[in-house]
C-alpha cells in the first residue's frame, strides 16, 4: 500500500473537486457500463460451468454407470446447484457494481489517471479482484479432485462482493479522504 502525505491528499482532492465542478464530466455509455459490470459475473459463471464439467468428467470415469446419461442430464439434475447460485450472486454483484462504476466513469479519463487517490484505489481493487479470480480458478481445477470445491466459485464471488467494498472503504478511511470523496460523489449525483 502506498504512503501519502496529507498535503498530497488535499491537493489531489482539490484537483478532483475543481475538475468535477468545472462541468468537464463524461457520461458513460450504458453498453460500456454493462460490459464492465458483468465482466466478473460472466467469468464466474463460466468457471462454475467448467468446474461442474470437470466434476462430471472425473466422476463419470469413477462411476461410469451412474453418469451414463450425459453431461446435459447431469447439469439439469445435479450440476445446476453450482451454476445457478453463481449466476444469481453475479446478478446482484453487477447491480451493486453498476452504481460504483457510474461514479467512477463519470470522472474524465485524464483526471482518473492523474489522481493519486483514484489510481491507488484502482490498484487496490485490481489486486483484490485478481486474488479472488485466482482463487476461483484454483477451486475450478480442484473440483476434479474434491467435488465440493466446485462451490468455491460462487463462494469466492460472494466474498468478492463484500470484500471489495470493505477494502475500498478501509483504504478511503486510511488515506483520510472519505469526506472529500463523499462531496465528489454528491457532485456526481447532481448530474
Residue frames as a rotation matrix with the C-alpha (Angstrom) as fourth column:
UNK 1
0.581 0.814 0.000 0.00
0.814 -0.581 0.000 0.00
0.000 0.000 -1.000 0.00
UNK 2
-0.106 -0.620 0.778 1.26
0.595 -0.666 -0.450 3.42
0.797 0.415 0.440 -0.88
UNK 3
-0.157 -0.022 -0.987 2.10
0.895 -0.427 -0.133 6.10
-0.418 -0.904 0.087 1.67
UNK 4
0.104 0.267 0.958 0.64
0.654 -0.744 0.136 9.55
0.749 0.612 -0.252 1.11
UNK 5
-0.881 -0.298 -0.369 1.10
0.473 -0.607 -0.639 12.83
-0.034 -0.737 0.675 2.88
UNK 6
-0.026 0.916 -0.401 -1.83
0.705 -0.268 -0.657 14.97
-0.709 -0.300 -0.638 3.93
UNK 7
-0.199 -0.115 -0.973 -0.67
-0.393 -0.900 0.187 17.71
-0.898 0.420 0.134 1.54
UNK 8
-0.972 -0.175 -0.155 -0.73
-0.213 0.393 0.894 15.25
-0.095 0.903 -0.420 -1.40
UNK 9
-0.557 0.829 0.050 -4.22
0.821 0.559 -0.113 14.06
-0.122 -0.022 -0.992 -0.50
UNK 10
0.075 0.596 -0.799 -5.54
0.398 -0.753 -0.524 17.62
-0.914 -0.278 -0.294 -0.05
UNK 11
-0.505 -0.332 -0.796 -4.03
-0.543 -0.595 0.593 18.74
-0.671 0.732 0.120 -3.36
UNK 12
-0.989 0.142 0.045 -5.46
0.132 0.696 0.705 15.71
0.069 0.703 -0.707 -5.15
UNK 13
-0.277 0.945 -0.175 -8.92
0.885 0.180 -0.430 16.28
-0.375 -0.274 -0.886 -3.66
UNK 14
-0.048 0.210 -0.976 -8.80
-0.062 -0.976 -0.207 19.96
-0.997 0.050 0.060 -4.69
UNK 15
-0.824 -0.294 -0.485 -7.95
-0.491 -0.058 0.869 18.97
-0.283 0.954 -0.096 -8.26
UNK 16
-0.826 0.555 0.101 -10.74
0.559 0.782 0.277 16.37
0.075 0.285 -0.955 -8.33
UNK 17
-0.058 0.840 -0.539 -13.29
0.715 -0.342 -0.610 18.82
-0.697 -0.421 -0.581 -6.95
UNK 18
-0.253 -0.106 -0.962 -12.24
-0.364 -0.911 0.196 21.57
-0.897 0.400 0.191 -9.37
UNK 19
-0.967 -0.155 -0.202 -12.39
-0.244 0.339 0.909 19.28
-0.072 0.928 -0.365 -12.39
UNK 20
-0.623 0.781 0.029 -15.82
0.782 0.622 0.042 17.97
0.015 0.049 -0.999 -11.48
UNK 21
0.076 0.689 -0.721 -17.32
0.576 -0.621 -0.532 21.35
-0.814 -0.375 -0.444 -10.66
UNK 22
-0.628 -0.377 -0.680 -15.99
-0.286 -0.702 0.653 22.81
-0.723 0.605 0.333 -13.93
UNK 23
0.424 0.880 -0.213 -18.57
-0.600 0.098 -0.794 20.78
-0.678 0.465 0.569 -15.85
UNK 24
-0.125 -0.563 -0.817 -15.96
-0.954 0.294 -0.057 18.66
0.272 0.772 -0.574 -17.62
UNK 25
-0.234 0.156 0.960 -17.73
-0.544 0.797 -0.262 15.37
-0.806 -0.583 -0.101 -16.89
UNK 26
-0.792 -0.028 -0.610 -18.23
-0.536 0.509 0.673 12.32
0.292 0.860 -0.418 -19.00
UNK 27
0.189 0.864 0.467 -21.50
-0.869 0.368 -0.330 10.43
-0.457 -0.343 0.821 -19.18
UNK 28
-0.774 -0.578 0.258 -20.54
-0.418 0.773 0.477 6.79
-0.475 0.261 -0.840 -19.70
UNK 29
-0.314 0.656 -0.686 -22.47
-0.795 0.213 0.568 4.75
0.518 0.724 0.455 -22.24
UNK 30
0.409 0.574 0.710 -24.77
-0.867 0.488 0.104 2.08
-0.286 -0.658 0.697 -20.88
UNK 31
0.900 -0.112 -0.421 -23.16
-0.122 0.863 -0.490 -0.61
0.418 0.492 0.763 -23.05
UNK 32
-0.099 -0.993 0.062 -19.73
-0.244 -0.036 -0.969 0.22
0.965 -0.111 -0.238 -21.63
UNK 33
-0.263 0.089 0.961 -21.12
-0.958 -0.146 -0.248 0.14
0.118 -0.985 0.124 -18.10
UNK 34
0.745 0.628 0.226 -22.86
-0.646 0.763 0.011 -3.19
-0.165 -0.154 0.974 -18.67
UNK 35
0.580 -0.617 -0.532 -19.71
-0.067 0.615 -0.786 -4.76
0.812 0.491 0.315 -20.15
UNK 36
-0.447 -0.824 0.348 -17.70
-0.397 -0.166 -0.903 -3.73
0.802 -0.541 -0.253 -17.12
UNK 37
-0.075 0.505 0.860 -20.41
-0.997 -0.008 -0.082 -4.67
-0.035 -0.863 0.504 -14.61
UNK 38
0.840 0.525 0.139 -20.93
-0.512 0.851 -0.115 -8.16
-0.179 0.026 0.984 -15.99
UNK 39
0.186 -0.856 -0.482 -17.23
-0.718 0.216 -0.661 -8.97
0.670 0.470 -0.575 -16.54
UNK 40
-0.716 -0.489 0.498 -16.63
-0.696 0.446 -0.563 -10.71
0.053 -0.750 -0.659 -13.19
UNK 41
0.029 0.781 0.624 -20.05
-0.640 0.494 -0.589 -12.45
-0.768 -0.383 0.514 -13.06
UNK 42
0.767 0.222 -0.602 -19.62
-0.631 0.432 -0.645 -13.85
0.117 0.874 0.471 -16.58
UNK 43
-0.236 -0.916 -0.325 -16.17
-0.667 0.396 -0.631 -15.17
0.707 0.068 -0.704 -15.70
UNK 44
-0.613 0.043 0.789 -17.62
-0.720 0.380 -0.580 -16.67
-0.325 -0.924 -0.202 -12.50
UNK 45
0.481 0.856 0.189 -20.46
-0.646 0.491 -0.584 -18.41
-0.593 0.158 0.790 -14.34
UNK 46
0.559 -0.357 -0.748 -18.04
-0.621 0.418 -0.663 -19.79
0.549 0.835 0.012 -16.95
UNK 47
-0.565 -0.820 0.094 -15.69
-0.651 0.373 -0.661 -21.06
0.507 -0.435 -0.744 -14.22
UNK 48
-0.295 0.564 0.772 -18.65
-0.736 0.381 -0.560 -22.53
-0.609 -0.733 0.302 -12.35
UNK 49
0.756 0.565 -0.331 -19.79
-0.631 0.494 -0.598 -24.30
-0.174 0.660 0.730 -15.50
UNK 50
0.171 -0.792 -0.586 -16.25
-0.599 0.389 -0.700 -25.57
0.782 0.471 -0.408 -16.15
UNK 51
-0.680 -0.417 0.604 -15.92
-0.733 0.339 -0.590 -26.83
0.041 -0.844 -0.535 -12.55
UNK 52
0.235 0.838 0.493 -19.22
-0.685 0.503 -0.528 -28.68
-0.690 -0.214 0.692 -12.95
UNK 53
0.771 0.000 -0.637 -17.93
-0.566 0.460 -0.684 -30.18
0.293 0.888 0.354 -16.21
UNK 54
-0.306 -0.944 -0.124 -14.63
-0.683 0.309 -0.662 -31.22
0.663 -0.118 -0.739 -14.60
UNK 55
-0.464 0.218 0.859 -16.51
-0.757 0.405 -0.512 -32.79
-0.459 -0.888 -0.022 -11.70
UNK 56
0.630 0.777 0.014 -18.74
-0.624 0.516 -0.587 -34.66
-0.463 0.361 0.810 -14.14
UNK 57
0.515 -0.480 -0.710 -15.85
-0.606 0.382 -0.698 -35.91
0.606 0.790 -0.094 -16.26
UNK 58
-0.588 -0.777 0.224 -13.83
-0.693 0.341 -0.635 -37.14
0.417 -0.529 -0.739 -13.28
UNK 59
-0.366 0.512 0.777 -16.81
-0.665 0.440 -0.603 -38.76
-0.651 -0.738 0.180 -11.59
UNK 60
0.675 0.637 -0.372 -18.07
-0.710 0.424 -0.563 -40.35
-0.201 0.644 0.738 -14.81
UNK 61
0.020 -0.738 -0.674 -14.74
-0.606 0.527 -0.595 -42.18
0.795 0.421 -0.437 -15.09
UNK 62
-0.813 -0.314 0.490 -15.00
-0.580 0.371 -0.725 -43.36
0.046 -0.874 -0.484 -11.48
UNK 63
-0.461 0.762 0.454 -18.67
0.047 0.532 -0.845 -44.39
-0.886 -0.369 -0.282 -11.68
UNK 64
-0.980 -0.032 -0.197 -19.50
-0.188 -0.186 0.964 -44.96
-0.067 0.982 0.177 -15.37
UNK 65
-0.584 0.812 -0.021 -22.95
0.707 0.521 0.478 -46.49
0.399 0.264 -0.878 -14.83
UNK 66
-0.109 0.538 -0.836 -24.12
0.764 -0.493 -0.416 -43.56
-0.636 -0.684 -0.357 -12.65
UNK 67
-0.062 -0.013 -0.998 -23.27
-0.235 -0.972 0.028 -40.89
-0.970 0.236 0.057 -15.23
UNK 68
-0.644 -0.194 0.740 -24.13
0.561 0.538 0.630 -42.74
-0.520 0.820 -0.238 -18.42
UNK 69
0.389 0.919 0.060 -26.95
0.758 -0.283 -0.588 -40.29
-0.523 0.274 -0.807 -19.22
UNK 70
0.050 -0.437 0.898 -24.60
0.830 -0.482 -0.280 -37.50
0.555 0.759 0.339 -20.33
UNK 71
-0.814 -0.524 -0.249 -23.47
0.574 -0.664 -0.479 -34.10
0.085 -0.533 0.842 -19.19
UNK 72
-0.655 0.616 0.438 -26.67
-0.333 -0.756 0.564 -32.24
0.679 0.223 0.700 -20.07
UNK 73
0.352 0.777 -0.521 -28.71
0.176 0.492 0.852 -34.64
0.919 -0.392 0.037 -17.95
UNK 74
-0.105 -0.496 -0.862 -26.23
0.964 0.163 -0.211 -34.23
0.245 -0.853 0.461 -15.10
UNK 75
-0.923 -0.280 0.264 -26.33
0.247 -0.957 -0.151 -30.44
0.295 -0.074 0.953 -15.45
UNK 76
-0.301 0.892 0.338 -30.12
-0.456 -0.446 0.770 -30.33
0.837 0.078 0.541 -15.23
UNK 77
0.529 0.528 -0.664 -30.33
0.288 0.625 0.726 -32.80
0.798 -0.575 0.179 -12.34
UNK 78
0.608 -0.362 -0.707 -27.36
0.781 0.108 0.616 -32.05
-0.147 -0.926 0.348 -10.05
UNK 79
-0.320 -0.903 0.287 -24.98
0.941 -0.338 -0.015 -29.63
0.111 0.265 0.958 -11.76
UNK 80
0.149 0.461 0.875 -27.29
0.374 -0.845 0.381 -26.63
0.915 0.271 -0.298 -11.58
UNK 81
0.791 0.182 -0.584 -26.67
0.605 -0.087 0.792 -26.48
0.093 -0.979 -0.179 -7.81
UNK 82
-0.110 -0.904 -0.414 -23.34
0.776 -0.338 0.532 -24.79
-0.621 -0.262 0.739 -8.53
UNK 83
-0.689 -0.233 0.686 -24.11
0.695 -0.479 0.536 -22.80
0.204 0.847 0.492 -11.70
UNK 84
0.210 0.886 0.413 -27.43
0.637 -0.445 0.630 -21.18
0.742 0.131 -0.658 -10.73
UNK 85
0.710 0.039 -0.703 -26.26
0.638 -0.460 0.618 -19.68
-0.299 -0.887 -0.351 -7.40
UNK 86
-0.403 -0.910 -0.097 -23.21
0.716 -0.380 0.586 -18.31
-0.570 0.167 0.804 -9.18
UNK 87
-0.536 0.275 0.798 -25.45
0.651 -0.467 0.599 -16.60
0.537 0.840 0.071 -11.74
UNK 88
0.584 0.809 -0.064 -27.76
0.639 -0.410 0.652 -15.18
0.501 -0.422 -0.756 -9.04
UNK 89
0.401 -0.539 -0.740 -24.84
0.652 -0.400 0.645 -13.85
-0.643 -0.741 0.191 -6.97
UNK 90
-0.623 -0.676 0.394 -23.36
0.738 -0.342 0.581 -12.44
-0.258 0.653 0.712 -10.19
UNK 91
-0.004 0.712 0.702 -26.57
0.711 -0.492 0.503 -10.56
0.703 0.501 -0.504 -10.93
UNK 92
0.866 0.284 -0.411 -26.51
0.499 -0.525 0.689 -8.89
-0.020 -0.802 -0.597 -7.51
UNK 93
-0.005 -0.963 -0.269 -22.79
0.708 -0.193 0.680 -8.22
-0.707 -0.187 0.683 -7.93
UNK 94
-0.550 -0.178 0.816 -23.46
0.803 -0.379 0.459 -6.49
0.228 0.908 0.351 -11.26
UNK 95
0.450 0.815 0.365 -26.29
0.614 -0.580 0.536 -4.37
0.648 -0.017 -0.761 -9.89
UNK 96
0.790 -0.206 -0.577 -24.17
0.456 -0.432 0.778 -3.17
-0.410 -0.878 -0.248 -6.99
UNK 97
-0.260 -0.962 0.088 -21.16
0.737 -0.138 0.662 -2.54
-0.624 0.237 0.744 -9.19
UNK 98
0.051 0.366 0.929 -23.22
0.931 -0.355 0.088 -0.51
0.363 0.860 -0.359 -11.67
UNK 99
0.934 0.357 0.028 -23.63
0.317 -0.860 0.400 2.48
0.167 -0.365 -0.916 -9.32
UNK 100
0.474 -0.835 -0.281 -19.97
0.228 -0.192 0.955 2.47
-0.851 -0.516 0.099 -8.32
UNK 101
-0.328 -0.611 0.720 -18.88
0.850 0.141 0.507 2.34
-0.412 0.779 0.474 -11.95
UNK 102
0.512 0.547 0.662 -21.17
0.749 -0.661 -0.033 5.22
0.419 0.513 -0.749 -12.89
UNK 103
0.951 -0.165 -0.262 -19.49
0.048 -0.757 0.652 7.36
-0.306 -0.632 -0.712 -10.22
UNK 104
0.115 -0.988 0.104 -16.02
0.304 0.134 0.943 6.27
-0.946 -0.077 0.316 -11.32
UNK 105
-0.315 -0.254 0.914 -16.51
0.921 0.152 0.360 6.56
-0.231 0.955 0.186 -15.10
UNK 106
0.785 0.604 0.138 -18.14
0.619 -0.777 -0.119 10.00
0.035 0.179 -0.983 -14.78
UNK 107
0.516 -0.708 -0.482 -14.73
-0.121 -0.617 0.777 11.37
-0.848 -0.343 -0.404 -13.86
UNK 108
0.819 -0.207 -0.535 -12.77
-0.566 -0.144 -0.812 12.15
0.091 0.968 -0.235 -17.06
UNK 109
0.863 -0.464 -0.198 -10.06
0.416 0.877 -0.242 9.63
0.286 0.126 0.950 -18.00
UNK 110
0.029 -0.921 0.389 -7.15
0.232 -0.373 -0.899 12.08
0.972 0.116 0.202 -17.71
UNK 111
0.118 0.082 0.990 -8.30
-0.839 -0.525 0.144 13.10
0.532 -0.847 0.007 -14.21
UNK 112
0.951 0.269 0.151 -8.62
-0.308 0.819 0.484 9.43
0.007 -0.507 0.862 -13.15
UNK 113
0.627 -0.766 -0.139 -5.10
0.579 0.578 -0.575 8.68
0.521 0.280 0.806 -14.35
UNK 114
-0.187 -0.757 0.626 -3.52
0.046 -0.643 -0.764 11.74
0.981 -0.114 0.155 -12.76
UNK 115
0.475 0.453 0.754 -5.34
-0.707 -0.313 0.634 11.43
0.523 -0.835 0.172 -9.43
UNK 116
-0.652 -0.753 0.089 -3.29
-0.618 0.460 -0.638 9.80
0.439 -0.470 -0.765 -6.68
UNK 117
-0.455 0.544 0.705 -6.34
-0.665 0.318 -0.675 8.64
-0.591 -0.777 0.217 -4.77
UNK 118
0.594 0.779 -0.200 -8.25
-0.704 0.382 -0.599 7.18
-0.390 0.496 0.775 -7.69
UNK 119
0.249 -0.563 -0.788 -5.21
-0.657 0.499 -0.565 5.44
0.711 0.659 -0.246 -9.17
UNK 120
-0.769 -0.505 0.392 -4.39
-0.619 0.433 -0.655 3.99
0.161 -0.747 -0.646 -5.73
UNK 121
-0.121 0.817 0.563 -7.96
-0.651 0.363 -0.666 2.75
-0.749 -0.447 0.489 -5.25
UNK 122
0.638 0.309 -0.706 -7.92
-0.764 0.373 -0.527 1.27
0.100 0.875 0.474 -8.76
UNK 123
-0.310 -0.832 -0.461 -4.73
-0.629 0.543 -0.557 -0.69
0.713 0.117 -0.691 -7.95
UNK 124
-0.740 0.077 0.668 -6.24
-0.595 0.390 -0.703 -1.95
-0.314 -0.918 -0.243 -4.69
UNK 125
0.329 0.938 0.108 -9.42
-0.698 0.319 -0.641 -3.09
-0.636 0.136 0.760 -6.43
UNK 126
0.449 -0.216 -0.867 -7.45
-0.755 0.427 -0.497 -4.79
0.478 0.878 0.028 -9.22
UNK 127
-0.668 -0.744 -0.008 -5.32
-0.599 0.544 -0.588 -6.70
0.442 -0.388 -0.809 -6.69
UNK 128
-0.482 0.565 0.670 -8.37
-0.591 0.354 -0.724 -7.81
-0.646 -0.745 0.164 -4.76
UNK 129
0.590 0.739 -0.327 -10.20
-0.723 0.303 -0.620 -8.95
-0.359 0.602 0.713 -7.89
UNK 130
0.105 -0.646 -0.756 -7.11
-0.751 0.448 -0.486 -10.76
0.652 0.619 -0.438 -9.18
UNK 131
-0.787 -0.374 0.490 -6.74
-0.616 0.521 -0.591 -12.60
-0.035 -0.767 -0.641 -5.86
UNK 132
-0.105 0.841 0.530 -10.34
-0.507 0.413 -0.756 -13.82
-0.855 -0.348 0.384 -5.99
UNK 133
0.628 0.287 -0.724 -10.16
-0.779 0.241 -0.580 -14.75
0.008 0.927 0.374 -9.68
UNK 134
-0.383 -0.827 -0.411 -7.06
-0.709 0.549 -0.443 -16.86
0.592 0.122 -0.796 -8.97
UNK 135
-0.736 0.178 0.653 -8.91
-0.490 0.525 -0.696 -18.50
-0.467 -0.832 -0.299 -6.08
UNK 136
0.384 0.921 -0.065 -11.89
-0.667 0.228 -0.709 -19.21
-0.638 0.316 0.702 -8.37
UNK 137
0.361 -0.334 -0.871 -9.57
-0.806 0.358 -0.471 -20.75
0.469 0.872 -0.140 -10.95
UNK 138
-0.733 -0.676 0.073 -7.88
-0.600 0.592 -0.538 -22.91
0.321 -0.438 -0.840 -8.31
UNK 139
-0.413 0.655 0.632 -11.22
-0.480 0.433 -0.763 -24.09
-0.774 -0.619 0.135 -6.96
UNK 140
0.569 0.576 -0.587 -12.33
-0.795 0.204 -0.571 -24.90
-0.209 0.792 0.574 -10.51
UNK 141
-0.078 -0.694 -0.716 -9.24
-0.700 0.549 -0.457 -27.05
0.710 0.466 -0.528 -11.07
UNK 142
-0.850 -0.296 0.435 -9.57
-0.526 0.473 -0.707 -28.62
0.003 -0.830 -0.558 -7.60
UNK 143
0.063 0.973 0.223 -13.17
-0.911 0.148 -0.385 -29.64
-0.408 -0.179 0.895 -8.26
UNK 144
0.321 -0.020 -0.947 -11.84
-0.645 0.728 -0.234 -32.62
0.693 0.686 0.221 -10.21
UNK 145
-0.601 -0.641 -0.478 -10.17
-0.033 0.617 -0.787 -33.94
0.798 -0.457 -0.392 -7.06
UNK 146
-0.846 0.388 -0.366 -12.54
0.417 0.055 -0.907 -32.73
-0.332 -0.920 -0.208 -4.34
UNK 147
-0.369 0.755 0.542 -16.14
0.843 0.025 0.538 -32.39
0.392 0.655 -0.646 -5.52
UNK 148
0.509 0.652 -0.562 -17.22
0.836 -0.531 0.140 -29.75
-0.207 -0.541 -0.815 -3.01
UNK 149
-0.447 -0.731 -0.516 -14.50
0.487 -0.682 0.545 -27.40
-0.750 -0.008 0.661 -4.30
UNK 150
-0.513 0.369 0.775 -16.90
0.765 -0.212 0.608 -26.61
0.389 0.905 -0.174 -7.15
UNK 151
0.608 0.771 -0.189 -18.72
0.760 -0.497 0.419 -24.44
0.229 -0.398 -0.888 -4.60
UNK 152
-0.153 -0.772 -0.617 -15.54
0.789 -0.472 0.394 -22.36
-0.595 -0.427 0.681 -4.29
UNK 153
-0.733 -0.108 0.671 -16.53
0.593 -0.584 0.554 -20.30
0.332 0.805 0.492 -7.33
UNK 154
0.241 0.855 0.458 -19.87
0.386 -0.518 0.764 -18.99
0.890 -0.008 -0.455 -6.00
UNK 155
0.652 -0.058 -0.756 -18.38
0.749 -0.105 0.654 -18.66
-0.117 -0.993 -0.025 -2.52
UNK 156
-0.443 -0.886 -0.137 -15.49
0.814 -0.461 0.352 -16.60
-0.375 0.044 0.926 -3.89
UNK 157
-0.509 0.334 0.794 -17.85
0.494 -0.642 0.587 -14.44
0.705 0.690 0.162 -5.90
UNK 158
0.628 0.770 -0.117 -19.98
0.492 -0.276 0.825 -13.79
0.603 -0.576 -0.552 -2.82
UNK 159
0.349 -0.597 -0.722 -16.88
0.820 -0.180 0.544 -12.98
-0.455 -0.782 0.427 -0.77
UNK 160
-0.657 -0.607 0.447 -15.61
0.753 -0.555 0.354 -10.67
0.033 0.569 0.821 -3.51
UNK 161
0.092 0.830 0.549 -18.97
0.582 -0.493 0.647 -8.89
0.808 0.260 -0.529 -3.45
UNK 162
0.921 0.293 -0.257 -18.37
0.363 -0.406 0.839 -7.85
0.142 -0.866 -0.480 0.16
UNK 163
0.287 -0.903 -0.321 -14.57
0.811 0.051 0.583 -7.72
-0.510 -0.427 0.747 0.38
UNK 164
-0.329 -0.420 0.846 -14.11
0.839 -0.541 0.058 -5.19
0.433 0.729 0.530 -2.44
UNK 165
0.445 0.577 0.685 -16.41
0.180 -0.807 0.563 -2.71
0.877 -0.127 -0.463 -0.72
UNK 166
0.924 -0.144 -0.354 -14.76
0.359 0.005 0.933 -3.31
-0.132 -0.990 0.057 2.65
UNK 167
0.032 -0.998 0.061 -11.24
0.945 0.050 0.324 -2.92
-0.326 0.047 0.944 1.27
UNK 168
-0.241 -0.069 0.968 -12.10
0.630 -0.770 0.102 0.25
0.738 0.634 0.229 -0.66
UNK 169
0.749 0.585 0.310 -13.83
0.120 -0.581 0.805 1.70
0.651 -0.566 -0.506 2.40
UNK 170
0.718 -0.558 -0.416 -10.80
0.585 0.160 0.795 0.90
-0.378 -0.814 0.441 4.57
UNK 171
-0.265 -0.863 0.431 -8.43
0.964 -0.229 0.135 2.50
-0.018 0.451 0.892 2.07
UNK 172
0.104 0.385 0.917 -10.58
0.388 -0.864 0.319 5.62
0.916 0.323 -0.239 1.77
UNK 173
0.965 0.261 -0.002 -10.60
0.088 -0.320 0.943 5.93
0.245 -0.911 -0.332 5.56
UNK 174
0.444 -0.871 -0.212 -6.88
0.826 0.305 0.474 5.17
-0.348 -0.385 0.855 5.79
UNK 175
-0.484 -0.664 0.571 -5.90
0.837 -0.540 0.081 7.99
0.255 0.517 0.817 3.47
UNK 176
-0.483 0.295 -0.825 -8.41
0.552 -0.629 -0.548 10.31
-0.680 -0.719 0.141 5.13
UNK 177
-0.975 0.105 -0.197 -10.32
-0.217 -0.658 0.721 11.28
-0.054 0.746 0.664 2.04
UNK 178
-0.633 0.773 0.047 -13.75
0.762 0.632 -0.139 9.97
-0.137 -0.053 -0.989 3.00
UNK 179
0.076 0.691 -0.718 -15.43
0.425 -0.674 -0.604 13.36
-0.902 -0.260 -0.345 3.39
UNK 180
-0.382 -0.282 -0.880 -13.91
-0.570 -0.678 0.465 14.75
-0.728 0.679 0.098 0.24
UNK 181
-0.999 0.035 -0.034 -14.87
-0.003 0.645 0.764 11.68
0.049 0.763 -0.644 -1.80
UNK 182
-0.333 0.936 -0.110 -18.39
0.832 0.238 -0.501 11.97
-0.443 -0.258 -0.859 -0.42
UNK 183
0.025 0.281 -0.959 -18.52
-0.129 -0.951 -0.282 15.58
-0.991 0.131 0.012 -1.67
UNK 184
-0.755 -0.360 -0.548 -17.34
-0.582 -0.016 0.813 14.43
-0.301 0.933 -0.198 -5.08
UNK 185
-0.863 0.482 0.154 -19.93
0.504 0.845 0.181 11.67
-0.043 0.234 -0.971 -5.07
UNK 186
-0.008 0.898 -0.441 -22.68
0.613 -0.344 -0.712 14.16
-0.790 -0.276 -0.547 -4.27
UNK 187
-0.255 -0.147 -0.956 -21.45
-0.555 -0.787 0.270 16.39
-0.791 0.600 0.119 -7.12
UNK 188
-0.975 -0.143 -0.170 -21.65
-0.221 0.568 0.793 13.40
-0.017 0.811 -0.585 -9.48
UNK 189
-0.581 0.812 0.054 -25.16
0.749 0.560 -0.356 12.53
-0.319 -0.166 -0.933 -8.28
UNK 190
-0.022 0.583 -0.812 -26.34
0.075 -0.809 -0.583 16.02
-0.997 -0.074 -0.026 -9.19
UNK 191
-0.895 -0.348 -0.278 -25.58
-0.249 -0.124 0.960 15.36
-0.369 0.929 0.024 -12.86
